[in-house]
Amino acid sequence: MRRGILTAAATQVENRRKVVFGTVSPLALAVSLAASTFMAAGSAQAQDDSVVLDTITVTAQFRAQNLQETPLAITAVNADTMEARSQTSIDQVAAQAPSVSLAPRGAAYGPSMAISIRGVGQSDFNPAYEPGVGLYVDDVYYPTLTGSILDLLDLDRVEILRGPQGTLAGRNSIGGAVKLYSKEPVGDNTGYVSATYGSRDRIDLRGSADFAITESLFARLSGVSKRQDGYVDRIDYGCAFPDSGIPRNMSANTDCVMAKEGQINYDAVRGILRWDNGGPVNVTIIGDYSDDNRYNNASVLLYGGEGYPTPANAAKVDPYGSGLTLADFVPEYGSYYNYASYRNEAVEGLPGRVTDGRSFFRGWGVSGKIDWDINDTMNLVSITAYRSYDSGFSNDNDMSPLSQQLGDGTLDFWSFSQELRLNGTAFDEAVDWTLGGFYMDQRSTYASYQDLRFSLPPFQQDDPVDADSKAVFAHVNWFVTDRLSLVGGLRYTDESKDYHYVRQGPDGGVAPPQVAPLDGLVGHYSGDHVDYRAAVQYQWADNIMTYVQTATGFKGGGVNPRPYFYTQVQPFGQEKLSSYEVGAKTEWLDNRLRLNLAGFYSDYTDIQLTANSCPQYGPGPCALPINGGSADVWGVELEGNFEPVDGLLIDASAGWLDFSYRNINPAAAGIDLTDVTPFTPEWKWSLGAQYTAYLNDDVSLTPRFDMSYQDEVYSTGSNSDVSRIRAYTLANARVTLRDDANGWEAALQVTNLFDKYYITSIYDSYGRSGVAYGSPGHPREWALTVKKSF
């Protein structure tokens, strides 16, 4: 039996009934300690199984391993912890992960989010770009940011791997990887149903059932349905200001609110079949479907240029002759409303256009995993997957009733992937090894209507992109002694892309002369890369492990997916990163205190950024990806868990990151590379606590408090004041009453407890069109959840 399998089996015995918790302020800690003293007299029992912290099992190195024995910087969160933190969406998990940013994007980017780890990632939804952080669900790679805002439906755990995972996670995991793992069916006829009601008519329904079909065939079905009204009012300006010269869209006897952005209207289902007759082969088949159909993500106009519209285009942009500028539509900072009309009026020579201001995503996938123990020393794993989605959204980027810039479009995508891993042991279990291969074929088609009256006449585009990727990899862990291990990995990747540009006029005919030369052009990219990893790991004692490692990663290149002129059909190359890391994983005080520390330096080269100005390729608008330069990235990360007394659990995390450019590509026109890449905070921390007191043998009461802080970040590489997102601190609170004997649970939660106004991302087009708008986070909300387990 392989050493990794033995480790995994041993960790399962140590599972506890409690949760490892997240973040506390000094005030919350004092309250929790007071609660423990007050409730001790009524506690029916001291929990013997809370003497040590839970063992956390991860699979980052292709095998089940104890987190404390894995030489990687990993944030691992189980399902109970996510529930205790009131987390239901993947972007919320980042609050407790140092150096990690998961930020939902505004209307211009549709149902997607920006993902960044240690200053490396991607914020543009366009599937022609590579993510920069690998996103995996049940070991299946998700290659686009669209559809990445995943619900935490019936998960076993989430693993966030920080730093380049070029040899382990593979494709485009240059910054790290985020891995979600579903609960596997075991056929024990268990399950749960839960219902939530909260602010703005929030209604969540969740459920899961695990059952046996035969003695060797098990199934697990889970589903979620979420509804909630939005929190940003889209106001009809002409209705609210009838004397403005802007015509009204709503009648006078209304509240002038056309829509509420930030709405939730989401449904998802997952089914898992697992066949295991106790023999050497077991098979798992997973199918899932999700439907997200709602008004756009919440957005507010943050900056509006005084000189927009310009005198030259005023007749097209302001056909009402109101004389208003974009600055007149900027609300006071801290507001939850905008004046977007999602309408461009018809003027002489230009057609009108009206869109609905909505976003949708319909996605499904199926995967099959075969796990075959060939003999006592070798195991073969095959993962085959097909995924598909269609998505659409519209964007009124001037966030006003003016007819400046309006767009709407659809994005269709499918991918097929195959991964094989042959795992084995050798030399009397002194060596664990893995050999593998990966293949992916994908196609995306982005079709849109663009009316950019500040610079171009309206046109349509329909751009399919075909891409494929192939890789082979190897990983070795040599247990030189009982304490010393050497780790090595190697991966070779070859990939290619073909871009087909289609341009038409607004009526489907011949495109305007400015963009017509793009019609029929084809751009091609191909490239390959070798990544490596080497680590030395030493177990000083049962509770202290240290490691030193170097690892690399890369993000694939391509061709400009958004050329406005044929001269902008330009290639951009791979970006690359080499990282050097030292770390320590320790446990103290009879395993009541766990402290993990990592320090790193990254040599980040050929960084992919988007230039908003590229006069060398013609006048007018520009969104040209370029390799902007190289940077040095230094950082320190700390994660800790502490159980000072039985039932009281505290955890904390902190990350410091210093990002500085050391050279800049002279071709980086329009980018002021003086600070950091997008979504890279210098400081990030979380702190929180939870105390579980038993009122009798079965009934417990658990108050919990969490705080998290994110330093200021920039949403674009320009690092301008317009793209700066202010620092913010958020707090959440929850109290849970649980009856273990009868399987009942009720929880009251308040998120954003102090009602902090904060921005999650910014769309910055100020330099070319006078507009920048942001996506405000959710205001203070409460919710009551009732759950029945069976």
C-alpha positions in Angstrom: 0.0 0.0 0.0 1.4 3.4 -0.9 2.6 5.8 1.8 0.2 8.5 0.7 -2.8 6.2 1.0 -1.8 5.1 4.5 -1.6 8.8 5.5 -5.0 9.5 4.1 -6.5 6.5 5.9 -5.0 7.5 9.2 -6.4 11.1 8.9 -9.9 9.8 8.4 -9.8 8.3 11.9 -9.1 11.7 13.4 -12.2 13.5 12.1 -13.9 15.5 14.8 -17.4 16.7 15.3 -16.3 20.3 15.6 -15.3 23.0 13.1 -12.0 24.8 12.6 -13.0 28.4 12.8 -12.2 31.7 11.3 -11.4 35.3 12.6 -12.0 37.3 15.8 -11.5 40.8 17.0 -10.3 41.5 20.6 -13.9 42.5 21.5 -15.3 39.3 20.0 -12.7 37.2 21.8 -13.6 38.8 25.1 -17.3 38.2 24.5 -16.6 34.6 23.6 -14.5 34.0 26.7 -17.2 35.6 28.8 -19.7 33.3 27.2 -17.6 30.3 27.9 -17.4 31.2 31.6 -21.1 31.9 31.8 -22.2 28.7 30.1 -19.7 26.3 31.6 -22.1 25.6 34.5 -24.8 24.6 32.1 -22.6 22.5 29.9 -23.4 18.8 30.2 -20.1 17.6 29.1 -16.5 18.5 28.3 -15.9 17.4 24.7 -13.0 14.9 24.7 -12.8 15.1 21.0 -11.8 18.8 21.1 -8.4 18.1 22.6 -6.6 18.6 19.3 -7.4 20.5 16.1 -8.8 18.6 13.2 -6.4 16.9 10.8 -6.9 18.5 7.3 -6.5 16.2 4.3 -5.5 17.7 0.9 -4.7 16.2 -2.5 -2.4 18.9 -4.0 0.4 16.5 -4.8 -1.9 13.9 -6.5 -2.3 11.9 -3.2 -4.2 12.4 0.0 -1.9 13.9 2.5 -2.0 15.7 5.8 -1.9 19.4 5.2 0.8 19.7 7.8 3.0 17.3 5.9 2.5 19.0 2.5 5.3 21.4 1.3 3.0 23.9 -0.2 1.2 27.1 1.0 -2.4 25.9 1.1 -5.6 27.3 2.6 -7.9 24.4 3.1 -11.5 24.9 4.2 -14.1 22.2 4.9 -17.8 22.4 4.5 -18.6 23.0 8.2 -16.2 25.9 8.3 -17.7 27.6 5.2 -21.2 27.1 6.7 -20.2 28.5 10.0 -18.8 31.6 8.2 -22.1 32.1 6.4 -20.3 31.5 3.1 -22.4 30.3 0.1 -20.3 31.5 -2.9 -16.7 30.9 -3.9 -15.7 34.6 -3.9 -16.5 34.8 -0.2 -13.9 32.2 0.7 -11.1 34.5 -0.2 -11.7 36.7 2.8 -9.7 34.2 5.0 -7.0 33.3 2.5 -3.9 35.5 2.5 -2.7 37.0 -0.8 -5.9 35.9 -2.5 -8.5 38.1 -4.3 -11.7 36.8 -5.8 -13.7 39.9 -6.9 -17.1 39.8 -8.8 -17.0 42.1 -11.9 -19.3 44.7 -13.1 -21.8 44.8 -16.1 -19.1 45.1 -18.8 -17.7 41.7 -17.8 -20.9 39.7 -17.4 -21.2 36.8 -14.9 -17.5 36.6 -14.0 -15.0 37.5 -11.4 -11.3 38.6 -11.2 -9.1 36.0 -9.6 -5.6 36.9 -8.3 -3.1 35.1 -6.0 0.2 36.8 -4.9 -0.3 39.5 -7.5 -0.8 37.1 -10.4 -4.1 36.5 -12.1 -6.6 37.8 -14.7 -9.6 40.1 -14.6 -10.9 40.0 -18.1 -13.7 37.6 -18.9 -12.9 37.2 -22.6 -12.1 33.4 -23.0 -9.3 34.3 -25.5 -7.3 35.3 -22.3 -6.0 32.7 -19.9 -7.2 32.9 -16.2 -3.8 33.0 -14.5 -5.2 31.0 -11.5 -6.4 27.5 -12.2 -10.0 26.8 -11.2 -10.9 23.2 -10.7 -14.1 21.4 -9.6 -13.6 17.7 -8.8 -10.3 17.8 -10.7 -11.9 19.2 -13.8 -10.3 22.4 -15.1 -12.5 25.4 -15.8 -10.7 27.4 -18.4 -12.7 30.7 -18.4 -13.6 33.4 -15.8 -17.2 33.5 -17.1 -19.2 31.2 -14.9 -16.5 31.2 -12.2 -18.8 32.6 -9.4 -19.7 29.2 -8.2 -22.1 28.3 -5.4 -20.6 26.2 -2.6 -23.1 23.5 -3.3 -22.7 20.3 -1.2 -18.9 20.6 -1.0 -16.5 18.5 1.0 -13.7 21.1 1.0 -12.0 23.9 -0.9 -8.2 24.0 -1.4 -6.5 27.2 -2.4 -2.9 26.6 -3.5 -0.8 29.8 -3.4 2.1 30.3 -5.7 2.9 28.8 -9.2 1.4 25.3 -9.6 2.9 24.7 -13.1 3.8 21.1 -12.5 0.9 20.1 -10.1 -2.2 21.9 -11.3 -0.8 22.6 -14.7 -2.3 24.9 -17.3 -2.4 28.6 -16.5 -1.9 28.0 -12.7 0.9 30.6 -12.7 -0.5 32.4 -9.6 -2.0 29.4 -7.9 -5.0 27.2 -8.0 -8.5 27.1 -6.5 -9.9 23.5 -6.2 -13.4 22.6 -5.1 -14.3 19.0 -4.1 -17.8 17.6 -3.9 -19.0 15.3 -1.2 -18.8 11.7 -2.6 -21.8 9.3 -2.2 -21.3 6.6 0.3 -24.8 5.1 0.3 -25.6 5.7 3.9 -29.2 7.1 3.3 -28.4 10.5 4.8 -29.1 14.0 3.6 -30.4 17.4 4.6 -32.8 20.2 3.6 -32.4 23.8 4.6 -34.3 27.0 4.0 -33.1 30.6 4.4 -35.1 33.9 4.6 -33.4 37.2 4.9 -32.9 40.8 3.8 -34.6 42.0 0.6 -36.8 38.9 0.4 -33.8 36.5 0.3 -35.0 32.9 -0.1 -32.5 30.1 -0.3 -33.5 26.4 -0.6 -30.8 23.7 -0.4 -30.9 20.0 -0.1 -28.9 16.8 -0.6 -29.5 13.1 -0.4 -27.1 10.2 -0.3 -28.4 6.7 -0.9 -27.5 3.3 -2.1 -29.0 2.0 -5.4 -27.3 -1.5 -5.0 -24.7 -2.9 -2.7 -22.0 -1.4 -4.9 -23.7 1.6 -6.6 -24.2 4.8 -4.6 -25.7 8.1 -5.5 -25.8 11.6 -4.2 -28.2 14.3 -5.4 -27.9 18.0 -4.4 -29.6 21.2 -5.4 -29.9 24.9 -4.6 -32.3 27.6 -5.5 -31.5 31.2 -4.5 -33.6 34.4 -4.9 -33.0 37.9 -3.6 -33.9 41.4 -4.7 -31.1 43.7 -5.8 -29.6 46.6 -3.7 -28.6 49.2 -6.3 -31.5 51.1 -7.9 -31.4 51.8 -11.6 -33.3 55.1 -11.8 -35.1 56.6 -14.8 -33.4 60.0 -14.9 -36.1 61.6 -17.0 -38.7 60.4 -14.5 -36.8 61.6 -11.5 -35.9 65.0 -13.1 -38.8 65.8 -15.5 -37.3 69.3 -16.3 -33.9 68.0 -17.3 -34.6 67.6 -21.0 -34.1 63.8 -20.8 -37.3 62.0 -21.8 -38.8 59.7 -19.2 -39.2 56.0 -19.7 -41.6 55.4 -16.8 -44.9 57.1 -16.0 -45.2 59.9 -13.4 -47.0 57.8 -10.8 -44.0 55.4 -10.2 -41.0 55.5 -7.9 -38.8 55.9 -11.1 -36.8 52.7 -10.3 -36.5 50.7 -13.5 -34.6 47.8 -11.9 -32.7 46.7 -8.9 -29.2 45.5 -9.7 -27.3 43.0 -7.6 -30.3 40.6 -7.8 -29.9 36.9 -7.2 -31.8 34.4 -9.3 -29.8 31.2 -9.3 -30.6 27.5 -9.6 -28.1 24.6 -9.7 -28.2 20.8 -9.4 -25.5 18.1 -9.2 -25.8 14.4 -9.3 -23.0 11.9 -8.5 -22.9 8.1 -9.1 -20.1 6.1 -7.6 -19.6 2.4 -8.2 -17.4 0.6 -5.7 -17.7 -3.2 -5.1 -14.6 -3.3 -2.9 -12.4 -4.4 -5.8 -9.5 -2.6 -7.5 -11.6 -0.4 -9.7 -14.1 2.3 -8.7 -15.9 4.7 -11.1 -17.4 8.1 -10.3 -19.7 10.0 -12.8 -20.7 13.6 -12.1 -23.3 15.7 -13.9 -24.2 19.3 -13.0 -26.4 22.1 -14.4 -26.7 25.7 -13.3 -28.9 28.6 -14.4 -28.1 32.2 -13.4 -30.6 34.8 -14.9 -30.8 38.2 -13.3 -30.3 41.9 -13.6 -26.6 42.9 -14.0 -24.2 43.0 -11.1 -24.6 46.1 -8.9 -22.8 49.1 -10.4 -22.5 52.8 -9.6 -20.8 55.6 -11.6 -17.7 56.7 -9.7 -16.1 59.2 -12.2 -17.6 61.1 -15.1 -15.6 63.4 -17.3 -16.7 67.1 -17.4 -15.7 67.3 -21.1 -17.9 64.3 -22.2 -19.7 64.5 -24.5 -17.2 66.6 -26.5 -18.5 69.3 -28.8 -17.6 67.1 -31.7 -19.8 64.2 -30.7 -22.5 66.0 -28.6 -25.2 65.6 -31.3 -24.7 61.8 -31.3 -24.2 61.3 -27.5 -26.7 63.9 -26.3 -29.5 63.8 -28.9 -31.9 65.4 -26.5 -29.8 68.6 -26.4 -29.9 68.5 -22.5 -26.4 70.0 -22.2 -25.6 67.5 -19.4 -22.2 65.9 -19.0 -21.2 62.6 -17.6 -20.2 64.4 -14.4 -23.9 65.3 -13.8 -24.8 61.6 -13.3 -22.1 60.7 -10.6 -23.9 60.1 -7.3 -22.3 60.9 -3.9 -19.8 58.2 -2.9 -21.5 55.7 -0.7 -24.7 55.7 -2.8 -26.6 52.6 -4.1 -28.1 53.9 -7.4 -27.2 54.8 -11.0 -28.9 56.4 -14.0 -28.1 53.8 -16.7 -30.8 53.7 -19.3 -29.5 50.8 -21.5 -30.6 52.9 -24.5 -28.9 54.7 -27.3 -31.2 56.9 -29.3 -31.4 56.9 -33.1 -29.9 59.9 -34.6 -29.2 60.8 -38.2 -27.1 58.1 -39.7 -27.0 56.0 -36.6 -29.6 53.4 -35.5 -31.1 53.2 -32.1 -30.6 50.3 -29.7 -32.3 49.2 -26.5 -31.1 46.4 -24.2 -32.5 44.9 -21.1 -29.6 45.3 -18.6 -29.6 41.7 -17.7 -27.1 38.9 -17.4 -27.5 35.2 -17.8 -25.5 32.0 -17.6 -26.6 28.5 -18.4 -23.9 25.9 -18.0 -23.7 22.1 -17.7 -21.0 19.5 -17.6 -20.4 15.8 -17.1 -17.2 14.0 -16.0 -16.1 10.5 -15.4 -13.3 9.3 -13.1 -11.9 5.8 -13.1 -9.7 4.9 -10.2 -7.9 1.5 -10.7 -5.5 -0.1 -8.2 -3.4 -2.1 -10.7 -1.5 -3.8 -7.9 -0.2 -3.0 -4.5 2.2 -0.4 -5.8 0.5 1.2 -8.8 -2.7 3.1 -9.3 -4.2 4.6 -12.5 -6.6 7.5 -12.5 -8.5 8.7 -15.6 -10.6 11.9 -15.6 -12.7 12.7 -18.7 -14.9 15.8 -18.9 -17.1 17.8 -21.2 -18.4 21.2 -20.3 -20.6 23.7 -22.1 -22.3 27.0 -21.4 -24.0 29.9 -23.1 -24.0 33.3 -21.5 -25.1 36.8 -22.3 -25.1 40.3 -20.9 -25.6 43.9 -21.8 -23.7 46.9 -20.6 -24.4 50.6 -20.6 -20.8 51.7 -19.8 -21.6 55.4 -19.5 -24.0 54.6 -16.7 -26.2 57.4 -17.8 -29.2 58.3 -20.1 -26.7 59.6 -22.6 -26.1 57.6 -25.8 -22.4 57.3 -25.4 -21.5 53.6 -25.2 -23.8 50.6 -25.2 -23.1 46.9 -25.9 -24.8 43.5 -25.6 -23.6 40.1 -26.6 -23.5 36.4 -26.1 -20.7 34.0 -25.3 -20.9 30.3 -26.2 -18.3 27.9 -25.0 -17.5 24.2 -24.8 -14.5 22.2 -23.8 -13.4 18.5 -23.7 -10.6 17.4 -21.4 -8.8 14.2 -20.6 -6.3 13.6 -17.9 -4.4 10.4 -17.0 -2.3 9.8 -13.9 -0.3 6.7 -13.1 0.7 6.8 -9.4 3.1 4.3 -7.8 5.6 3.6 -5.2 9.1 2.1 -5.5 12.1 1.0 -3.4 10.1 -0.4 -0.5 7.8 2.7 -0.4 10.8 5.1 -0.3 9.6 6.8 -3.5 6.2 8.0 -4.5 5.9 8.9 -8.2 3.3 10.1 -10.7 3.4 10.1 -14.5 0.6 11.8 -16.4 -0.8 13.4 -19.5 -3.4 16.1 -20.1 -5.4 17.2 -23.2 -8.0 19.9 -23.7 -9.8 21.1 -26.8 -12.1 24.1 -26.5 -14.1 26.6 -28.6 -15.5 29.9 -27.6 -17.6 32.3 -29.7 -18.1 35.9 -28.5 -20.8 37.7 -30.5 -21.7 41.3 -29.6 -23.2 44.5 -30.8 -21.0 47.6 -30.0 -22.2 51.2 -30.2 -19.2 53.4 -29.1 -20.4 56.8 -30.2 -17.5 58.5 -28.6 -15.2 57.0 -31.2 -16.8 54.6 -33.7 -20.1 53.9 -35.5 -22.0 50.8 -34.4 -20.9 47.4 -35.5 -21.4 43.7 -34.8 -18.7 41.1 -34.1 -18.8 37.3 -34.0 -15.4 35.9 -33.1 -14.9 32.2 -32.7 -11.6 31.1 -31.1 -10.4 27.5 -31.2 -7.8 26.4 -28.7 -6.1 23.2 -27.6 -3.6 22.3 -25.0 -1.5 19.2 -24.5 0.8 18.3 -21.6 2.9 15.5 -20.0 4.1 15.7 -16.4 6.0 13.8 -13.8 6.2 14.2 -10.0 8.5 12.4 -7.5 8.6 12.4 -3.7 11.7 10.6 -2.3 11.6 9.8 1.4 15.4 9.9 1.9 14.9 9.2 5.7 12.0 9.2 8.0 12.5 13.0 8.3 14.0 14.1 5.1 12.1 14.2 1.8 13.1 15.5 -1.7 10.3 16.5 -4.1 10.6 17.1 -7.8 8.2 17.8 -10.7 8.3 18.5 -14.4 5.6 19.4 -17.0 5.8 20.2 -20.7 2.9 22.0 -22.3 2.1 22.7 -25.9 -0.8 24.9 -26.9 -2.3 26.7 -29.9 -5.2 29.1 -30.7 -6.9 30.3 -33.9 -8.8 33.6 -33.8 -11.4 34.3 -36.5 -12.6 37.9 -36.7 -16.1 38.6 -38.1 -17.3 42.2 -38.4 -20.7 43.4 -39.7 -22.7 46.5 -39.7 -25.5 47.1 -37.1 -28.1 45.6 -39.5 -25.9 42.6 -40.4 -24.6 44.1 -43.6 -21.2 45.5 -44.5 -19.3 46.7 -41.5 -18.4 50.4 -41.1 -15.2 51.3 -43.0 -13.1 51.7 -39.8 -13.6 48.1 -38.7 -14.5 46.4 -42.1 -10.8 45.4 -42.8 -11.0 43.1 -39.8 -13.8 40.9 -41.3 -12.3 37.6 -42.3 -8.9 38.0 -40.7 -7.4 35.1 -38.8 -4.9 35.3 -36.0 -2.8 32.4 -34.9 -0.9 31.7 -31.7 1.2 28.6 -30.7 3.7 28.1 -28.0 5.2 25.6 -25.6 6.7 25.7 -22.1 8.5 23.6 -19.6 7.7 24.1 -15.9 9.6 22.5 -13.0 9.4 22.2 -9.2 12.0 21.2 -6.6 11.5 21.1 -2.8 13.4 19.9 0.2 11.2 19.0 3.2 12.4 18.2 6.7 10.3 16.9 9.6 12.2 18.2 12.7 9.7 16.7 15.1 6.2 15.3 14.9 4.9 18.8 15.2 7.4 20.8 13.1 8.0 20.6 9.4 9.9 23.0 7.2 10.4 23.2 3.5 12.3 25.1 0.8 11.1 25.0 -2.8 11.4 26.6 -6.2 8.6 26.4 -8.7 7.6 27.9 -12.0 4.4 28.6 -13.9 3.3 30.3 -17.1 0.2 31.8 -18.6 -0.4 31.2 -22.3 -0.1 34.0 -24.9 -2.4 34.8 -27.8 -3.6 37.4 -30.2 -5.6 40.5 -29.4 -9.2 39.4 -29.0 -10.6 43.0 -29.2 -9.0 44.8 -32.1 -10.9 47.9 -33.2 -8.7 48.2 -36.4 -6.9 45.5 -38.4 -3.6 47.0 -37.4 -4.4 46.0 -33.8 -4.4 42.3 -34.6 -1.2 41.8 -32.7 0.2 38.8 -30.8 1.2 38.8 -27.2 3.5 36.3 -25.6 3.4 34.1 -22.5 3.9 35.5 -19.1 6.2 33.6 -16.8 7.0 33.3 -13.1 9.7 31.7 -11.1 9.1 31.5 -7.3 11.4 30.7 -4.4 9.6 29.9 -1.1 10.4 28.8 2.4 7.8 27.6 4.8 7.1 26.1 8.2 4.1 24.1 9.4 3.9 23.6 13.1 1.6 22.5 15.9 2.0 23.5 19.6 0.4 23.1 23.0 -0.6 19.5 22.6 -1.9 20.3 19.1 -4.1 23.1 20.3 -2.2 25.7 18.3 -1.4 25.4 14.6 0.8 28.0 12.9 1.8 27.8 9.3 4.2 30.4 7.8 5.4 31.0 4.2 7.8 33.5 2.8 8.4 33.9 -1.0 10.1 35.8 -3.7 8.7 35.7 -7.3 10.5 36.7 -10.5 7.6 37.8 -12.6 8.4 38.4 -16.3 6.5 39.4 -19.5 3.5 40.4 -17.5 0.3 40.6 -19.6 -1.5 43.9 -19.3 -4.0 45.8 -21.4 -3.0 49.1 -23.0 -5.8 51.7 -23.3 -3.8 53.7 -25.8 -1.8 52.3 -28.7 -1.1 55.1 -31.1 1.6 53.0 -32.9 -1.3 50.9 -34.2 -3.7 53.7 -35.2 -5.8 56.4 -33.6 -8.9 55.7 -31.7 -10.0 53.2 -29.0 -7.6 50.5 -27.9 -7.7 47.4 -25.7 -4.4 45.8 -26.7 -2.9 43.1 -24.6 0.9 43.5 -24.3 3.7 42.0 -22.3 4.2 45.1 -20.2 7.4 44.4 -18.2 8.9 42.4 -15.3 8.5 42.7 -11.6 9.9 41.5 -8.2 7.3 40.2 -5.8 8.1 39.6 -2.1 5.6 38.3 0.4 5.0 36.7 3.8 1.9 34.7 4.8 0.7 33.4 8.1 -2.2 31.1 9.0 -3.1 29.9 12.5 -5.7 27.9 14.4 -6.0 28.0 18.2 -8.2 26.1 20.7 -7.2 27.7 24.1 -10.1 25.9 25.9 -12.4 23.1 24.9 -15.1 24.5 22.5 -13.4 27.8 21.8 -11.8 27.9 18.4 -9.9 30.9 16.9 -8.2 31.2 13.6 -6.3 34.0 11.9 -4.5 34.7 8.6 -2.4 37.5 7.4 -0.5 38.3 4.2 1.9 41.0 3.3 3.0 41.5 -0.4 5.4 43.9 -2.0 5.1 44.2 -5.8 7.4 46.5 -7.8 8.2 46.7 -11.5 11.9 46.5 -12.3 11.6 47.2 -16.0 8.9 48.3 -18.4 8.3 47.4 -22.1 8.7 50.6 -24.2 5.7 49.4 -26.1 3.5 49.7 -23.0 1.8 52.9 -24.2 -1.1 54.0 -22.1 -0.1 52.1 -19.0 1.6 53.8 -16.1 3.5 50.8 -14.6 4.6 52.5 -11.4 3.0 50.3 -8.7 1.3 46.9 -8.9 -0.8 44.6 -11.0 -4.6 44.6 -10.7 -6.2 43.2 -7.5 -2.9 43.0 -5.5 -3.3 44.3 -1.9 -0.2 45.0 0.2 -1.9 43.8 3.4 -4.7 41.4 3.9 -5.8 39.7 7.2 -8.6 37.9 8.9 -9.4 37.2 12.5 -12.3 35.5 14.2 -13.6 33.1 16.8 -16.4 30.7 17.7 -17.4 29.1 21.0 -19.6 25.9 21.2 -21.4 25.4 24.5 -23.6 22.4 25.2 -26.8 23.2 26.9 -27.4 19.4 27.4 -26.0 16.2 25.9 -27.4 17.0 22.5 -28.2 20.7 22.2 -25.5 23.3 21.6 -25.3 27.0 21.1 -22.5 28.5 19.0 -21.9 32.2 18.6 -19.4 33.3 16.0 -17.7 36.5 14.9 -15.5 37.2 11.8 -13.5 40.1 10.6 -11.4 40.6 7.4 -9.4 43.4 6.0 -8.2 44.1 2.5 -5.8 46.9 1.7 -6.3 49.2 -1.3 -5.9 47.7 -4.7 -6.1 48.8 -8.3 -8.5 47.3 -10.8 -6.2 47.9 -13.8 -2.5 48.0 -14.6 -2.7 51.8 -15.0 -2.7 52.3 -11.2 -4.5 55.6 -11.6 -6.6 57.2 -8.8 -9.7 56.4 -10.9 -9.0 52.6 -10.7 -8.1 52.6 -7.0 -10.3 50.5 -4.8 -10.2 51.8 -1.2 -9.2 49.6 1.7 -12.0 48.1 3.8 -12.7 46.0 6.8 -15.8 43.7 7.0 -17.4 41.9 9.9 -19.9 39.1 10.0 -21.7 37.5 13.0 -23.7 34.3 13.4 -25.3 32.3 16.2 -26.3 28.7 15.7 -28.6 26.5 17.8 -28.1 22.8 17.0 -30.0 19.7 18.2 -27.8 16.7 17.3 -30.2 14.1 18.5 -33.1 15.2 16.3 -31.0 16.6 13.4 -32.3 20.2 13.7 -30.3 23.4 13.3 -31.2 27.1 13.3 -28.8 29.9 12.5 -29.2 33.7 12.6 -26.5 35.6 10.7 -25.6 39.2 9.9 -23.1 39.9 7.2 -21.3 43.3 6.8 -22.3 43.9 10.4 -21.2 47.5 10.5 -22.8 48.3 7.1 -19.4 49.2 5.4 -19.6 50.7 1.9 -17.0 49.1 -0.2 -16.2 48.5 -3.9 -15.2 45.1 -5.2 -14.0 46.0 -8.7 -13.9 49.0 -11.0 -14.4 49.3 -14.8 -12.0 52.1 -15.8 -12.5 53.7 -19.2 -11.9 57.2 -17.9 -8.9 57.9 -20.1 -10.7 57.1 -23.4 -14.4 57.8 -22.7 -14.5 59.7 -19.4 -16.2 56.9 -17.5 -15.3 54.7 -14.5 -17.8 52.8 -12.5 -17.6 50.4 -9.6 -19.4 47.4 -8.2 -20.3 48.0 -4.5 -20.4 45.0 -2.2 -23.5 44.0 -0.4 -24.7 46.3 2.4 -25.6 44.9 5.9 -27.9 41.9 5.5 -29.5 39.5 8.0 -30.7 35.9 7.3 -32.3 33.1 9.3 -31.6 29.5 8.2 -33.3 26.4 9.4 -31.8 23.0 8.5 -33.0 19.4 9.0 -30.5 16.6 8.6 -31.6 13.0 8.3 
